[in-house]
Amino acid sequence: MKYRDEDYEYEKRRRELEQRKRTRPDAEMTSQRRRNSSQQQSRSTGEQDSYARRCSQSYGSDQRRTAQGNGSRTSSRSSGSARRAPQGSNAGRSASAAGVRQPSRTTRPVGIDPYDRSYSSARRSETDSYYSDMSARKRQRPVDEAVGKKGKKQLSAKTKRKRRTRKILFAVEGILLCLVLACLFVLSKWDLIQKASFGKKDVHVNDLSQNVIESMEGFSTIAVFGVDTRNMETGRSDVIMIINVNNATKEVKLASVLRDTYWNVPDATTGNEDKFAKANNAYHTGGAENALKALNKNLDLQITDYVTVNWYAVSLAIDHLGGIEIDVPESMMGEINGYITETVESTGRGSHHLKESGYQHLDGIQAVAFCRIRHNNGGDDGRADRQRQVVGLMLEQAKKAGPTTLLKICETVFPEVSTNLTLAQVISLAGSANDYQITQNIAFPYHQVDALVGSASVKVPLGLAEDVVQLHSDLFGDTTYTPSETVKQISNKIESQTGYGLSDRND
């Protein structure tokens, strides 16, 4: 089939319009100049079929999309134009002379049907394989020294140190913030505590030698009184305990003074300094100040700090700590249930009787009843030992408790506490709570005998002065301590009034 020149011109104009739609203006202008040059060349040479040769070359150029877009056309026209195109090197030279761009590496070769889709698909396959190969090469490239196995950039030692320091600073700031908030909370609740009506300088102490005073340095000694009523100014102190803390080692030693101990008890109501009675009578007649005076006078101590709590406060604290685990023997079942009933009535807090003996979980009221057991279970000695046992368990529970629990205890227990400790002392002691370790439990006097003095059943010390010597050795490690004249006089009066003394010891 032969084509007329009009057909070529029509096809030429149509493709030029399509090319303008697909190319940039600058590229279109360049193409227009090339076409004008080609037309002038063809007119000068007079070759009618030069246009077909240029078309075949242009179809193989970079403008593949145009050729692919026209792939629906029949290949007969292209084949015909290809048959008219001259072959050989002369055609290539004439195309160069006409200013037509030569085919590049990606140009469709001369003689290939411009509407042949198979060739375009093959070229696309080659392109896809090329990019796939490049991606594989990127994946297989060696790992950079600055990049870890998981693709994370490895930091320098200096950067790591900076980040570690920053994290530590953030942690320290968080801890300090929590401490500040806790201190502010305690400070806000501090006014709930009942304050002492006397100053520390008003507390009586014996005239002690310089060596004895120096032996007590480095220790914090606090007296704890447990009263049987919610009124902190009256009542009898069922609990008289000395807590001695080694400030350096955080070792805690507990010394319980038996409440029925017979010794000098100054009568604050009458001013009688030579009165002898039970140890718990000192708090009843003159409150905490008189109780401290009795301890210092009979034991050669210099205690000026005290804390008074009632059974209500103790039961609250134990409940907030989650209770304690205690082994209750069968011999205590009747007495502990009786004290449970009495403590519920005195505190107004609810509880229930124990149904069986053995190792079990006690709530606050039940634990208080356990501390108050006295008859047929070791007497006053056994009760003091149980009180120290409960205090030790409470301390262990407090170490495990979180800040929220401890702050809750402060909020509910403070109104039931009387003390002359300063806020700074409380914060200092609380800050080292986890470091405290109870290393010794002492029941004082070491040697005593049950006796009847007048109509009162009391515990008579067998050689008070000698027991005080041992007490100073246990609490302060002072093996050179010598009792003061005051302690010696009290010890002699006890022996003269009761008829019991050092010679009555069995050991």
C-alpha positions, 0 to 999 in steps of 0.5 A: 500500500502506498501513502500520499504526501498529504497523508504524511503531512497530516500524520506529521501535524497530528503528532506535532500537536500531541508532542506539544501537549507532552513536552515542556515549552523549551523542548517544544521550541527545540523540536520545532527548530529541528523540524524546520531545519529538517524541512529545509534540508528535505526541500533542498535535496528533493528527497521525498521519503526523508521524512519517513527516515526522520520519523523512524529515528524520532520514534526511537528517541527519549520521547517513548511515551509518545510512541507508546501512546500511539501504539494502538495505531496499526504498524502498517504505516510505520512498516511502510515508512520504514521500507521507504527509509534509506538504509546504511551509513549514508542515512545516518550521515544525512540525518546528522547533517540535517541536525536530527539527534542521534539515538542514545543508549535508550533510543529505539533502534532504527528499523524497529516498529515504533508501535511495537509494544513488545519492545517497550515492555522489554525495555521496561523489564530491563529498567525494573531489573536495573532498579531492583538490582540497585535496591539489592546493592543498597541492602547488601552494603556494609554496615557503617561503623557508626551504625549498630546492628539494628540500624541505630546510630551508635553514640560516642562515649562522651554523649553516653556519659552526658545522657547518663548524667542527665538521667541521674539528675532527673531521678535525683530531682524527682526524689527531692521533689517527693521529699519536699512534698512529703515534708510540706505534707508533714508540716501541714499536719504537724499542728495536729500533734499535741505539744509539750507544755514544758521545755527540754531545759526544764527536764531534771537530770542528775549531776553526771561526770564528764566521762559519762556525758561523753559516752552518751554523745552520738546517740539519740535517746527517746522515751516512749510512753503508752497510756491507757486513755486518750487524754495525754496529760493523765492516765497511767503509762502501761508502756515505758520504753527507752529507744536508743539510736546509734546515729552512726550505725543506725542500730536501735536498742529497746529497753522496756522498764517494767511498769510495776518497778519499785523505785523513786517516783517524785510526786509532782502534786505534793512536791515530795521528791523522796516518794517510792512507788510503781514506775507507771505512777510517775506519768499519772501524777505529773505527766511526761515531764515527771515521767522523764524526771523519774527515768533520769533520776533512777537510771543516770540518763539525760533523756529530754525527748519523749513521745506519748501515744495511746492505744487508739493511736497504736491500733490506727497505725497497725491497721494502716500498715496492714496488720502484723503476723503474730503467734498466739499460744493457746494459753493466751486465748482467754485473756487476749479476747478479754482485752479485745473487748476492753480495747474496743470499748475504750477506743470505739474501734471495731474488731472481733475475737480470735477463734483459734490459737497459732500463727495468725494475722492480727488487726490493730485492736487485736495487736493492742490486746496482745500487748496488754496480756499480763496474767499467767503469761510471764506477768509484767516481764512477758508483757514488756517482751510482747510490747517490744515484739509488736514495736519491732514488727511495726518498724519492719512493716513501716520499712515496706510501706510506701509514702502514701501509707506513711503520710496517711499514718501521719494524718490519722495518728498525729492527733493522738500523739503528744511529743516535744520533738521538733519537726526537724528531728522527726524528718531526720529520724524518718529519713533514715527509717529504712536503715534502722535495725533493732539489735537488742531488746532489754527488760529492766530491771535485769534482776527483780523479784515480785513482792508486796509493799504495803498493799501494792504488788511490785517488782523490786530491783535486786541491786538497782545500782548494779543493774544501771551499770549493766544498762549503760554498758548495753545501751552506750557501750560504756564499760567504765561507767560508775553510778552517781550518788543519786542512784546509789542512794535510791538503790540503798533506800529500795533495799531498806524499804523492801528488804531485798537487795543485791544479796538476793540474786540467784545468779 
